[in-house]
Amino acid sequence: MAKLSAVKLKLGTKGAMTAVDVTYSITFSKKEVADKVVFKETCRLIGDDTDVGDPASAGADDVLAFLTPLFNKRTAAEGVVERQLTKNVRNAVLNEDRGDVPNPDEIRALVTLLPVKADTAKPVARQSNLVKRKFV
């Protein structure tokens, strides 16, 4: 079964933009490599509203942005794969706690691997550290 290392999220705000940096590695099993298993890999930025003490009016967690291409990211099993994904995101997109929802915003990255053929492997997912930031 494929394994994801710890997913690390860093945010660097400068002006109206935030540089998002996500790093992790994927370790594939010998069987996945031998069987040439292919996974759909996604990395999403999530606005966390469910487990951080926000009021019910904050709603559920929201997908704020994709760091991987939305439809075409395929990853073939080949030992260990290192990832560093970067993207500049407007602060207005990351500023999802508004109104009666208290700041700061809570952001995390969610990495998911889904086998293209469901019978060849099992899905794997892992989340990053939670980063709190006030976006104005």
Buried (B, 14 or more C-beta within 10 A) or exposed (E): EBEBBEBEBBBEBEEEBBEBBBBBBBBBBEEBEEBEBBBBBBBBBBBBBEEBEBEEEBEEBEEBBBBBEEEEBEBEBEEEBEBEBEBEBEBEBBBBBEEEBEEEBBBBBBBBBBBEEEEBBEEBEBBBEBBEBEBE
